[in-house]
Amino acid sequence: MVALQIRDVPESVRDALAAQARARGLSLQGLLLELVTTEARRAQNLAVLARARRRAGGHVARPGDVVAELDDIRRERPGGGE
């Protein structure tokens, strides 16, 4: 494991994070580790999505596209439109 250090954090920011940590039953270090870990995971997920988008030729489904596609497929099945 490595150690990270953040300099010049405003006291008000540190106080707000410390309060959030206490409310969640964590130390400030525990909360910060959780936040940094979550952010790193998001970055990895975004990288996976970007690779998938490139493989799909740049096509990105909009909300509802999948549902509409499934509805179309079901209607085309024998007895699916009933």
C-alpha positions in Angstrom: 0.0 0.0 0.0 1.0 3.6 -0.6 0.4 6.7 1.4 -1.3 9.8 -0.1 -1.1 13.3 1.3 -3.2 16.2 0.4 -1.9 19.7 1.1 -3.7 23.0 1.5 -7.1 21.5 2.4 -9.3 24.3 3.8 -10.2 23.7 7.4 -13.9 23.9 6.6 -13.5 21.0 4.1 -11.7 18.9 6.6 -14.3 19.6 9.3 -17.1 18.7 6.9 -15.4 15.4 5.9 -14.6 14.6 9.6 -18.3 15.2 10.5 -19.4 12.9 7.6 -16.9 10.2 8.8 -18.2 10.4 12.3 -21.8 10.1 11.1 -20.9 7.0 9.2 -18.9 5.5 12.1 -15.6 5.9 10.2 -12.3 7.6 10.9 -11.4 10.4 8.6 -8.8 8.2 7.0 -11.4 5.4 6.5 -13.8 7.8 4.8 -11.1 9.3 2.6 -9.9 5.8 1.6 -13.5 4.9 0.7 -13.9 8.0 -1.4 -10.7 7.6 -3.2 -11.4 3.9 -3.8 -14.9 4.7 -5.1 -13.5 7.3 -7.5 -10.9 4.9 -8.8 -13.5 2.3 -9.4 -15.7 4.8 -11.3 -12.7 5.7 -13.5 -12.2 2.0 -14.3 -15.9 1.6 -15.1 -15.8 4.6 -17.4 -12.8 3.2 -19.2 -14.6 -0.1 -19.7 -17.7 1.7 -21.1 -15.5 3.8 -23.4 -13.9 0.6 -24.8 -17.3 -0.9 -25.3 -18.5 2.2 -27.1 -15.5 2.1 -29.4 -16.2 -1.6 -30.2 -19.8 -0.7 -30.9 -18.8 1.8 -33.5 -19.7 4.7 -31.2 -23.3 3.7 -30.8 -24.6 4.6 -27.4 -28.1 3.4 -26.3 -30.4 6.0 -24.9 -32.7 5.3 -22.0 -35.6 3.3 -23.4 -33.8 2.0 -26.5 -33.4 -1.5 -25.0 -37.0 -1.7 -23.9 -38.2 -0.6 -27.3 -36.0 -3.1 -29.0 -37.2 -5.9 -26.8 -40.8 -4.8 -27.5 -40.2 -5.0 -31.2 -38.6 -8.5 -30.9 -41.6 -9.7 -28.9 -44.1 -8.4 -31.4 -42.3 -10.2 -34.2 -42.6 -13.6 -32.4 -45.5 -15.8 -33.2 -48.2 -14.9 -30.8 -46.1 -12.0 -29.5 -48.4 -9.2 -30.4 -51.4 -10.6 -28.6 
